[in-house]
Amino acid sequence: MDSVVDVVMSLRCGQSAEETARSILQRPSVFVDGLDKAPAEMAEASHSRRQRAASLRRLSSNQHYAPTISIPSPPTPAEDCAYPPLSSATSSEKKCEAGPSRPSAPAVVPRRPVLSRRRTSKKEYVHPYLSGNFAPVTTECPLTDCLFEGTIPDEFAGSQYVRNGGNPLANSDLDRDAHWFDADGMLAGVLFRRTPQGTIQPCFLNRFILTDLLLSTPEHSRLPYLPSIATLVNPHTSIFWLLCEIVRTFVLAMLTWLPGLGLDAHQKLKRISVANTSVFWHDGKAMAGCESGPPMRIMLPGLETAGWYTGEEEEDKGVDEKVDKSSGRDQSKGFGGGPPIVSMLREFTTAHPKIDPRTQELLLYHMCFESPYLRISVIPPSRSKRSHLPTHAKTIKGKPVRGLKQPKMMHDFGATSTQTVIIDVPLSLDMLNLVRGKPILHYDPSQPTRFGVLPRYEPEQVRWFESAEACCVYHTANSWDDDGKFASSETPTRGVNMLGCRLNSATLVYSAGNLLPPSHVLPPPNCPEKCQLYYWRFDLENADTNTISHEFALSDVPFEFPTINEDYSMQQARYVYGTSMRDGTFDAGLGKAAKIDALVKVDAETLIRKGKAMWSQGKLKAGESVDTRTVEEVLSAQRDGSAAEDDAIKIFEMPRGWYAQETTFVPRQRRRESSEPQQEDDGWLVCYVFDEATGLHPSTGEVLPGASSELWIVDAKHMTQVVCRVKLPQRVPYGLHGTLFTEEQIASQKPIDPSQVRSWASSINLADPFSSSALGSSVYSASGKAATSKFKDGKETYAAFVRDPIRIGAWWIKRNIELLIA
């Protein structure tokens, strides 16, 4: 076995196969060692090897690690740089498909202590979205200077790139139901700080988003409070078990309201959002979003958590402001209203709001379990920024949209300068599904995909358009009115156009939870899995019929996580950027995870124009693609130089072993002295990347000690060059959505009362008299460890109870119930 490891390590270190064979042949005894051993000795050795192999699959350590605050030192630059080239490779380098050379690896790879798996585990593998670089990090890193290579563009000076993603704190039970979309939100940011010397110094930090759920999680909790999406979607989950999960969540939430605990109002669990999906900016506020609650405000550049944003008025209304009151609730009270639980459900808000680049209005929708299920909100900017608002603009909060028969799983929507597009896919999120014998989250391929098009301020005028084939659309790229520019609301548009990422199945919902997709969620017969950049046009000219005049895919290249130059949002943008992969598509598969190893640039305007011409000639039908090339075909043309300069699809190929995350487009600033017009694609793509070849154990896939991620800045115009690489002090797990906050935005943040800023000091563990965390330690204890108490024995507990019977009794009840079900 050792010789096999030597062979693998020799090949990984760049040694040729011939040299490796020659070195092995010099040690023939390696292969015959043991042939002369007694059968009993050989059996014992075989048993020992099986035990070691089993230990790689199932760890038995009971040690757990906390999100302690540590400052890792930036690594020193190596003489033999293991980085891929900053510019496009030379002809000789292009021949090497294995990528850049790497430093020699040690013969014995050290193992990283990880969160333990229970001995009662029945699984022989770790959840793909809880392992590798999907595994959570356990430290919060303060603002730390980073090494970098290349040139940081001046446009990044003073700005901060922030990405959101799930990072479970209660993670000791790795056999639990888990889903990629679960887990507590964690922000990872790189601040491009200006130095007194006039240079730009990148600095990294990461922070948990301190939601009600996170601060209420007891230190001895093994499982997250909320049922996993994997539990909700699993068709084999019994109704009894699901009800138990719901009751468990309710009981744990109500325990924080137990009389006698002495908790402050902000320490009681009021909202269940984990705020783990996105980050965005509106009107002086940076916010993090998730569908299970309202946005959470964060402060830049420290990424502190500053409380929920529920749409409540922050200033007195003037006589010139129009407020829509048709929803029947006091608009000053925000998105919610009504009894506590109903109000909490009404606050469920999309994680993908739209900000009008001209009027600066914030467009939102709210999906909940209460009829009519869907509501929309339109929030204007501050009074000083309303010069571009139309005369008929209104402030809308929670106004209903009619037409849905049951609550749906909606993740994104479209918006033009005059219209809003609601996407009603046949993926229901309905408690009543249990009565129908279906999972709460259920996909019905027999139902059509519907699109609701409505004027921005008049949701009662919604028109529903149907596409015959069922599909899922999780992200839209852009939407615009027919003229391609900012349309006037006084002149009705003839049609609405939308680009989005269309999946022809619902397998992603299952594979992201490591579940085997049932047959009814698979693509249509004789059709492979597809995730494509798709175009729809909704004809609004005829008021009597609702027709989708065009619907087709722009390309066969797998495409997700779209981004554009936001200056062209809500008008016809020419270019759309996204992520892809050389092999497979975003549905992944059981035991695997979807990983991004290609970044794509699509000339959408050219392909749409070509597609419309083919459509009118009868050469293109719904569901078919304008460009039928695969990723490998596009890359092959790029490698051999046969690709056209104006090719509608350009792909940036990641080096082998490297994987990226969602990108954000950063436009180049136009120079005042320049007479040339600003080009839409003149800018950069920024994203986090990770090298699995050096950061993960080659056999087990575990994260190695010292593994870290990088932030890359890629030329977005030519898609061939990495202009800068920032070496981060720690790893950034594969996550979801991010954005770049500009220097002007950071400087113009609205101030907030310091008492509203949350900290770990508000954690319920520090208020628990039984918790060791209440002793004043500066280290926050991780959830999932064995329960400990400041009281040594029952006598000390009884003495404390005699001194303060109400408080100690209440905490004793809470703690013991949690030990049973948490």
N, C-alpha and C positions, 0 to 999 in steps of 0.2 A: 504493500500500500504506500509506503514512504517513497518507493521508487516512482510510482505513478504520479505522486505529488511533485517529485523532482522534475519529471518530464513536463507536466503542465506548467510549472513555474518557469522552466527553461524556455518553453515556447512563448509564454506571456512576457518574458523579459527580452524578447527579440532574438534569441538564439535560433539559428536555423535548425531545420529538422535533421540535416546531415550531421551537424556538430552535436546535436543532442544524442543521436543514435551512436555516434562514435564514443561519446563519454559514457553512455550506458553500457556499451559493449566491453569497455574496460573494466566493468564491474559485473561479470557474469554471475557471480555468486548471489547477486541481488535477486535473480529470478529463480534460482534453484534452492535458495535458502529455505529450509523447512521441509524439503523433500525427504531428508533423512530423519526427520523427527518421528517420534512415535505417534500413532493415531490418536492417542489420548491427548498428547500435547497439541496436535493440530486442531482437535475438536475444541480444546480450551481456548486456543488462540482465535478460532473462528467465532466462538461465543463472545469473546472479549471484543472482537471487531463489531459484531452485531450490536453489542451494548453501546459502543462508542457511536455507531451510526444512529442508533435510536436517540442518543442524547443530543444529536444535532437537530433532530426533528422536534423533540419535546424537552424543553428546559425545565429543571426542577428547582431552580433557585427560588427562595422565598424573599429575596431582598428586593426592595422597591426604591425608586428614586424620585426625588422631589423636584418641583420647578424652582430650584434654588437659584439665587442671583449670583452669577459668576461672570468673570471677565476673562475670556480666553485670550491668550496672547496671539497676535497675528503671526502666521508662520513665516520663517525666514525664507527669502528667495533661494531656490536651488540653482546650482551651477548648470546642471543639465535640466533645463526647463521641460516639464511634462505637458506644457500647454500646446494646444493646436495652434497653427499659425494665425496671426492677426489679420492677414490679408489672404486673398485667393491663392491657392496652392500653385506652385510651379508645375511644369509638365512632368518633371520627375516625381514630384510629390503626389500628383494625381494618380500615379500608377499604384500607389500603396493603399489598398483598400482598408487595411487595419488601422489607419490613422497615424497620429504622431507616436514617436517612440516614447516609452515610459521608463522611469528608473527601475532598477532591479528590485523585485519584491523579496522580502525575507522568506526563507524556506518554511518557517513556522509562522502562520498568520495568527496574531493574538485575537482572542475572542472578546467581544464587548459584553459586559454584564447587562442583561436585559430584564424587563419586567417579567415576572415568573408566569409560567403556565401551570394550571392546577394539575396535580397528579391524577385526578379523575378524568383527565381529558380523553375523549374518544376519537379526536381528530389526529391525523398523522401529519398535518401541515398547518402552517400559520395563515391566517386570513390575508389574502394578497394586498388588501388595503389597510392592513395593520402592520405590515412587514416591509423590509427594504426601505426605500426612501419615502414610502407612505407612512412609516412608523412615526409616532409622535416624538417630538423633542421634549426634554424634561427640564430645560433651563430657560430662564429669561435673561437675555444678554443686554446689558445697558449699552448706551451709545459708545461704539468702539471703532477706532480708526481701522481702515482696511488697506491692504496692499492692492495695487492695481497695475495693469500693464496696458499700454496703449494711450490713447488720447481721449479725455472726457470732453465732449462738445460743450461749448460755452452755454448752449441752451439749457443744460442741466444744472448750471450754477445756482445754488440756493434752493433747488427743488428737492422733492423727496418721493421716491418710488415706494409704494406700499402695496402688499399683496395679502389677501385674506385667505384662510383655509381652516379646515377642521383639525383639531389637535386634542384628542380626548385626555382629560385629566384623570378620571376614574377609568383606568385601563388595565387593571390587574388580571381580569378574566378575559384572556384572549380567545376563549371558546364561545364567547357570547355572540348573539346576533349583532352584526355591525355592518354599517354601510358607509360608503365614501362621503355621503352627504350628511352624516351624523357628526357628532363631536363638537367640543367647545371651540369657539373661534379664537384664532391666534393671528396677529398681524406681524408680518416680517417687512421691515423697511430699510431702505438705504437712503441716507441723507447726503446730498452732495454739498457739503459745507464749504463756504468761501473762507479762505485763510487770509491772514493779514498780509501775506506775501503775494496775494492776487491769484493764487492757484485754487484748484478744487480738490478737496479731500473727501472721499466717500467714507461714510460711517454707517455701521450696521447696528440695528437693535431689533428685538422682537418682544412682543407683549401679548399675554392673554387678554382677551376682551372680557372684562369683569362683569358678566351678566348676572342676573338674579340666580340662575341655575348654578353657575360656577361658584359664586360666593356661598351658596347654600349647600354645596356638596360636602358632606362630612369626611373627615380624614380616613375613616375606616370603610368608605364606600368602595365596593368592587365594581359596580356597574353604573353607567350613567343614569340619571333620573328618568329620562324619557325613553319610551320604547323605540327601538331602532326602526328605520324605514324598512330594513330587511325583515323585521317581524311583521310589519303592516302589509308587505307585499307577498309574503310567503304563502302560497296556497295550501301548504301543509300545516300551517299554524291553526290550532284548534280555537274555536270560539272561547272555550273556557280559559285557555292560556292567555289569549289576547285580553280578555276581560280582567284577568289577574294582573297583567302588565299595566292596564289602565288604572285599576284600583290602586296598585302599588305607587304609581306616579301621583295620584290624587292624595294618598295618605302621606307620602313624603312631603308634598307641598303644604298640606294642612298642618304638619308637625311644626313648621316654622311659625305658624300663627298660634301655637299652643299658649294659653294664658300662663303667666308666671315665668316665662323664659327671660323676660327683660330685654327683648330685642328692639332695636330702633325700627322705624317704619321702612327704611331702606334695606334692612337686613331680612325682611320677610319676602318670601317668594311671591311675586305678583305677575310676572311674565315668564313664558317658557322659551323664548327665543334664545338660540345659541350664537346668533350674529356671526355666522361663520362663512358667509358666501361672497360678499362683495364689499367694495369701498367706493364712495362717490363724494362729490362736492356740490353743495348748493348754498348760495347766499351766505357766505361766511362761515359755513359749517362743513366739516368733514364727518362723514357718517359711514357706518358699517351696516350691511343689510342681511336679512334672512327672512324667508317666507313665514316663519312661525312667530312673528311679532313685528313691532315697529322698528325703524332704524335706531341704532345706538350711536350717539355722538362720540367722536374721539378728538383728542387735541393733538395737534402737530407742533413740533416734530417728535415729542416724547411718546406719542401713541397712548396717552392716558385715556381711560374710559370716563366719559363725562355725562352719562345718563341718557335715558331714552328720549327720542324725538317723536312726539305723538301728534304734531300738527297744531298744538295749542298756540294761540296768538302770543307773540312776544312784544307787541306794541299795540297801542290803541288804534282802532280803525279810524280813518279819516272820512269825511263826508263824501269824498270822491271815490271811495273804494266800494265796489259792488261785491256783495256776498250772497251766494246762492243759499236759500233757506228751505228749499223744497225737500231736503232729506229729513226734515222733521226733528232735527237735533240742534242744540246750541253749537254753532260752528266754532266758538272759542274753545270748546272742550276737546278739539282734535278729532282723530279718526274714530275713537271709541264712543262711549256713551251707553247708558243702560246699567243693568245689574253687573256686579264685578266680573263674573265669568263671561257673560255675553260681551261686555266691553272689551275684555282681553281678546276674545275671538275676533271682534270687529277690527282690532288693530293689526291683524295679520296683513303684512304689506310686502309687495314684490321686492325682491333683491336686485331687480334691474330697472330702477326708475329711469325716466328720460328727462333730460334737461334741455330745454329749447335754447340753442346757442344765441338766438337773437333776443327773445323776450326774457330769458333766464327763468322761465316758469319750471316748476318741478311737477312732473306728471307721474302719478302712482295709481295702482289698483290694489284692491283688498279682496281676498278670497276667504270666505269663512263657511261654517257649516249651517249658518242661518239663512233662510230664504230672504231675498233673491240671490244669495250666494256671492254675487260680484258687485263691488262698489268701486268708484273711481274718485280721485282727488286731484285738484289742480291748485298748487300753492305758488303764488306770485313771489317775486323777490322783495327786498326791502323797498320802502317808498322812494328812496333816492335812485333806485335802479329800474324804475318802471317806465322809462321814456319810450320804450319800444312796444309796450303792451297795446293791443288793439282796443278800440273804444268800447267794444262789447265784452271785454275780458271779465271773468268772474273768478272769485275764490270758491272752490268747491272742495268739500270734505265729506267723503263717504256717501256720494250720491249713487243710488242703485242703477244697475244696468240689467234690463229684463232680457230673458231669452234662454237662461240656463235651467236645465231640469234637475241638476244635482251638482254639488261642489266638485270642482275639477282640480287636477294637479297642473297649475299654470306656473311657469318659471320666467317668462319674458313676454313682451308685447311689442308692437310697432307704434310709431308716432311720426306724423308729418307736421308741417307748420299749421295745419288746419284740422287734421283727422287723427283719430286714435284707432288702432287695429288690435282687437282682442283675439287671442288664439285659443280656440276651444278644441283641444285634442281629445280623443276617446280614452283618456286616462283619468278615471274618477278617483277622488279622495273623499269617501263617503262612509260615515259610520253605519248607515243603513245597509251597506253592502253585506254586513254580517247577517242581516235578516234574509237577504237574498242568497245566502250560501256562498258568498264571494269574499275575497280579502278586502280590507278597507281600501287599499290602493289596488285598483283593478283596471286592466287594459281590455277594451272590447273592440276587436278588429272589425266587427260587423258594422260599427257605426262610422259615419263620415267624419272628416275633419272640418270644423267650421271656423269661420273668421267673422268677427263682428266689427264692422266699420261704423264709426260714430263721430259726429262733430265734437271737437275738444270740449266745448262747454254745454253740449246738449246730448247727454247719454240716452235720453228717452227716444232719440231719433236713430237708434242703432239699426243697421241693416245686416242680416246674416247671410254669408256666402258659404256654399258647401263645396268641398272637394271630395270626390267619391271615395278615394282610397284613404284608409286610416294611416296615420303616421304620428310621429312625435316631433315637436319643434321646441327645443329648450333655449335656443338663443337666436335672436335676430341681429342682422348686421346693420341694416339701415332701412328707412322708409321715406318716401317722398311723393309729392303730388305730381300730376302729369307734366306740368311745365318744367319740372326739374329744379326749380328755384323755390324761394320762399313765396308761397302763394298768398293772395289776399283773401281774407275770410269773406269779404263782400262778394267776391266772384267765385261761385262754387267750382270746385275742380271736377274735371271729367273722369278722373280715375286716380286710384291710389296704387303705388308700387311698393313692394316689400321684398327684401332679401333676408333669408334666414337659413339656418342649418337644419335640414330635414333628415330624419332617420325613418327608414321604412319599417321599423319594428320598435318594440319596447324592451328589447333585451338588455339595454344599458341599465335599466332600473333594477334588473335582477343580477346581472353580472357584477355591478358595483357593490352588491351585498353578498357576493360569493354564493349566489343561488343558481341552480340550474333552471333556465327559463322554460316555462311550460310551452307546449306546442302552439297554443293560440296566440302567443306574443311574438312568434317568429315572423320573418318576412313572408310575403305571398309565395306560393309554390313556384319552384324553378327560378327563384330570384335571390341573389346573394344579399348579405347585409350591406346596407349603404348608409352613409352619412355625408350628404352633399350640400354644397352651397346652392340654394334653390331660389327661383324667382316666381313671384305671383303678381298679377295685375288685377285689381278689382274695378270693374266698370261701374261708374256711378251715373252715367248719362241717362240711362233708362230707369225711371223711378219705379216702374212696375215689375221689373225682373232684376234679380241679383245674380250677375254672371261673373265668373272668373275668366277673363278673356285670354290670359296666358298663364301657364304654370309648367315650368320645366327646370331641370338642373343645368347649371352652367358647366359643370365638369364632373368627371367620374373620380377625381381625386378626393379621398376622404377629407372632410373639412369641418372643423369645430373651433370654438372659442374665437369668434370673429372680432376684428377691431378695424376701425377706420381712422382717418384724420378727422377728429371731432369738429374741426372748423367746417366740415362739409356734412355734418349730421343734419338730418331732416331735409336735405336736398340731394340731388343725384350725384353721389360720389363715384368717381371712376374706379378707384382701387379699394379692394377689400383684402385685409390680411387675416391669416388664421393659422391653425396648427394642423398637422397631419402626421402620418406614420408610413414608413416604407412597406410594412407588411400588415395585413389585417385592416380593421377599422375600429371605431370607438366603441363597438359593442363588447370588445375583449372576449372573455370566455371564463368558464369555471376554473378557479384556481389561478387565473391570470389577471393582470391589471392593464388598462390602457395606458401606454406610455408614448410620449411625443418625441419623435426623432427627426421631424422635418417642419420647417416654417414655410408657409405658402403665401405668395402674392398673386392676386387674381385681378385682371383687368375686366372688371364686371361690366363696365359700360360697353366695351367691344363685344363681349360674349352675349350680352342681352340684345344688342342690335343685330348680331348674327342670328341669334335664336328666334327673334321675331320674324326675320326674313324667312327662315326655314319653316316657322310655324305657318306663315301665310301661304307658303308653297306646299304645305302638307307633308313636309319632310321631317317634322318634329311633332311628337305627341306628348301629352301629359306624362310626366315621370321619366322621359328620356333626356339625354344629355347633349348639350351643344358640342362640348369637347370630350371625346371618349377615351383619351389617353389615360394610362395609369400613372402612378407616381414613378415607377421604375422607368417607364418610357420617357417621361419628361426629364428625369435625372440622366438617363443615358444620352439624350440629345445635348444636355448641358455639359456632360463630361467630355464628349467627343467633339464639341464645338459646333455641332450642326444646328443647335437651337437658334431661332431667329432673334434678332435684337429686340424686336417688338412682340415677342411671344406673349400671349395673353396669360400664361401661367409660368411663374418663376418659383423655384423651390430652393430654399437654403437647407442644405443637407448637414445635419449634425454629425460630428465625428462618431465613429463606432464606440458604443458604450456610453455616450452622452445623451441625456434626455432633458427636454426643456419643459417649461410651463407656459401658461397663457402670456401673450405679448401685449404690450401697450405701444401705440404709435406716438412718437414725440416729434412735432413738426420743427423744421429749421426756421429760425426767425429771419425775416427778410431784412437785408441790409438797406439802410436809408440811401446809401450811395449807389445801390444797384438799380438799373433801369429795367432789368428783366422781370417778367411776371413770376410770382411765386408758383411753384409747381406743387401739385397736390401730394405727390409721393416723395417729395424732398424732405427727408427726415430720418428717423431711426426707430428701430424696434428694441424694446428693453424687456428682459425677462430673466428669471432665475433658471439655472441649469445645474445638473449634477452628473458626475462621472461615476457610473456604477461599476466600471471596470476596476477602479482603484478604491472606491468607497464602500463596496459590499464584499462580503466573504464569498469566494468563488464557489464554495460548495453549499453553504447554508443560506446565502442571501442576506445574512445579518449585516447590520451596519457596523463597520470597523471603527475602532477608536480613532478619533481625530478626523473622521470624514467630514468634509465641509462642502458647501455649495459655492457657486459663483453667480455673479450677475453679469450678463453680456449685453453689450450695446451693438446692434447689428445695423449696417447700412440698409435702409429700407428701399432705396431707389434701385440698386443693382442686385441686392440679395446675395452677395458673394463674400462680404468682408465683415469680420468682427473688429470694430474700431476700438473697443475697450473691453477689458475683462477685469472685474473686481473680485478679488479673493476674499470670501467672507470668513469670519472667525468660527462659524458653526454651520451645521446643515439646515437647509430650509426644505421641509417635506413638500412633496407634490401637493399643490393646493388648487384653489379655484381662481378667483378674479382679483385683479389689481388695477391700479391707476397711478399716474404721476401727478402729484400736487405741485403746482408751480410756486416759485418764490413769492410772487404777488399774492397768491391764495394763502400761503402760510402766514404772511405778514398781515393779511386782512381778516384773520379769524375773529369772529365775534367773541368778546370776553365772556367768561362764565364765572359764577360764584365758586370760589375754591372749595366750598363745602360740598358741592355736587360732584367733584372729582372722586372717583372710587379708587380704593386701594385694597391690598390684601388685609389691611387692618380691619376692614369691614367683614372679613370672612367669619362665617358662623363658628368656625373652629376656635377662633380667639375669644368668643363669648361663652364657649362651652366650658363649664368649670371642671368637667371630667377630662378634657383634652389636654394632652401634653403641650399642644401648641399655645395654650393659654399661659404658659410660664414665661412668655416674653421672648422666646427665641426669634432670631431674625431669619431663620430658615423656615420656609413654609413647607409643611409636611404634605407628601403626595397622598392622594386618595388610594385606597386599596391595601394599605399596610395593616398589620394586626392592630386592633384597637388597644390603645394605651390610656392610662389615666394618671392624673397627678396624685390621686389618692392611692396609698400603698396597699391598703387592705380595707375590709368591710368596716373596721372600727373607725377609721378616718372618714369614710363615707358617711357613717351614721352620725359622727360628731358634726360634720358639715351640715347634714340634714337637720339636726337639732338647732343649729344656729340660724339656718335659713331654709325652713321646710318647704316653702312654696317654690322657690327658685330651684333648689337642688332636686326636689321631687319632680318638677316639670322636666328638667334636663335628664333625669334618670329614666323617666318614661320615654322621652324622645330618643335617647341613645339606645335603649334596649330594643325598641321597635325597629330602629334603623339597623341594628346588628342582625335582625332577623330577615329584613327584606331589602336592605340597601346593598 
